[in-house]
Amino acid sequence: MAEPLAHGADAFAHEPELRQAILELRAECARAKRIAVMIGAGASAEVGVPTFRGAGGLWNGLRAEDLATPAAFARDPLRVSTWYAERRAKLAAIDPGPAHFALAALERAVTARGGRFLLISQNVDGLHRRAGVSSYVDLHGTLLLDRCTRCAREHAVDFGSPRELPPRCAACGALERPAVVWFGEALSPLDWERAASAASASELFLAVGTSAVVEPAASLARLAVAHGARFFELNLEDTLNSANAQRTLRAPAGAVLPLLV
């Protein structure tokens, strides 16, 4: 007979398939010494972070995709900087959720037994950092930093402190921009190599709250499977990667991940 789940099992008593999938995933998490987790917007949406697409991605009638580009910043740096300042102000009032803290606990458990763990984040909100995850790749950059457009100097941003917009670099005086990857820009080669290496070497690859529509991030799950990893998907809906998963768990990340550690 399968080992009963820890506290919270009652929530899935009426969903035997989901309960069994959680048991299997928990066993994989306890066994695997090389775990890579890719996290997407779903986990952050559970704690109130507006999604990039859909109604939450609109600002003054403009799509996020129309603002998060080098061309938009060159055309109107004040408008783009103001939009990001508003996003950061909202983030300042949001705390990490159960999913983020559970991933930090999973990392500690894996490293305590001599294993390797990497969180590959598609999010720019930094909630995983604040929850205590120490081994991560911010594949699409982070709102926690600004970068100078001339000298590339980066520095932390205090979300709660007002400042002049658009911001200027204290070192050279050029305009600063959020240290995120905009549409039309390439990922950091070092970050991509680190993420791809972890996916290729993983025994367990877990995708959490990601729609698998953004490339090349979505290809990491396929890369992991091609190299023999067990792939579990935790998302509320089917994705383009669902067919590649050994198990798909259709439940909120904040309800499932704490049961794994």
Summary of the structure (lengths in Angstrom):
residues: 261
radius of gyration: 19.1
end to end distance: 20.1
largest distance: 66.3
contacts: 826
relative contact order: 0.19
helix: 41%
strand: 19%
